[in-house]
Amino acid sequence: MALHRMLTENTDTLVDAVYQDLKKSKHETMFTEIQAVDYEIGYHLEHFKAWLEPTKAIAYHQPAYANEQLRVEKCPQGVITAISPWNYPIRLTLLPVVGMIAAGNVVVIKQSELAVRTTATLTRLLRQYMDPRICRVVNGGVAETTVLLEQPVDHICFTGSGQVGKIVALAAAKIHSALTLELGGKCPAIISQIDSADLETVAKRIVWGKFTNCGQTCLAVDYILVEKTIHAELVNKLKLAVKEFFGETSKLSPDFGRIISNNHYDRIHSLLSQTKGAFVLGSLDDCDKSDLFIPPTIIDGLTSDDILFTQELFAPILPILSINSHIDAIQYVNQNPHPLALYCFTSSEKVQSLVSNNTRSGSLVFNDTMIHTGSHSVPFGGVGPSGLGSYVGKASIDNFSHHKTVMIRSISGLTTKLDDLRYPPFAGPNNEWKATIAAKTLHPVWRVFRTGWLSKLWTFVPGWRTLSAMPFILKRLITAK
């Protein structure tokens, strides 16, 4: 409840801090950050006790364990280091922390030094509202983060670039810590076999998913792969959508943000200077370093070896590449590292099936972009180069808990008479029963491995495993001394 009070009592302060860092509008900060965290808090308060309930193991398929008490308990992992980025400085700092605390852990938070105002504001508020025995805040740059990563914690959760993610992974390995990595990558949008009448909706959803937060989103559409037959029409719809959202002069729009820093501005400007594509919207002349402004930019006429396809853009730049079909798109996507998200716009169920079955990505969304992150019922995470582990909702409890197996056996009674089957000696005719009963009770043959029709039919009888072992067990119980 302390986090909830912190957010509700300081909403305007937090909105202003984010605006100072990124020039996000109040609506965008509320919609993508504060409301999301507050919802996660309420979601956990209503459900975390049920999510933490021990799970009774189903062990009837092994008669040896049919009478035992087996369960899995979710226990706190201990101390978790949570390192967050600058692009969503409230959401990506607090969203995983909610689940960490709900799972019973204590947390050390390290925010980005680039989101200066938000980091300072959150630091002050967290120290004011949170019990220091549960939540601590550490600030600083690379040097301080390096020292923090050397501390013997139980789990490290890092959100940021893949390059830094490798450093964090090595640090976690040195201290034998559990690890969650939320990275990024180049998230494609495939557009194939879709009705022309739907292209306006497609364009608006892509423009929203690309230019929210000035393109500085790990899940943003990084590039478009569109069939040649609808390429030109899509480009026109994209241009219209940008102008509808941000006006004829996006620099004057209160809904279009700014680049986080001079270094990031220079990186993006360099990409725009080197691309061989054609600017169909935006230009180098529209850029303004004094305001950290890069306009919504659409680049067409590209080839796959262009510099815009060599790295994650993390910028308001939307490159477009023509393809012959969805088959070409799938092949192109598979030639590159697995993205955090893959988007596909299509009216064809066949295309949906092919894309789903023949690509790998942290998440896959058909006919929209980024909106899946608003659901707290499904996990958020990457795969391979785009991340390791996941969180949000119940997935946070699962990820930030130790899953402990608990078994309770009787120390007296009938079960003790079967203990001898695992004790030496095993040689000699008097001990042959051990192998027979062990096979029947511990590792009975599965139905799929049975060859005879009669033996396979026998496996449809309820409790067949126990019934198969019972004659041998009874014999042993009768003859046991």
PyMOL commands that set and color helices and strands:
alter all, ss='L'
color gray80, all
select helices_A, chain A and resi 2-9+11-22+26-51+63-65+91-102+116-129+142-149+162-174+196-215+228-246+250-252+262-274+284-286+289-291+307-309+326-334+349-358+371-374+384-386+394-399+414-422+429-441+447-449+453-458+464-479
alter helices_A, ss='H'
color red, helices_A
select strands_A, chain A and resi 55-56+69-76+79-83+106-110+135-138+155-159+178-182+187-191+221-227+278-281+297-300+317-323+341-345+363-366+380-381+387-388+390-391+401-408
alter strands_A, ss='S'
color yellow, strands_A
deselect
rebuild
show_as cartoon
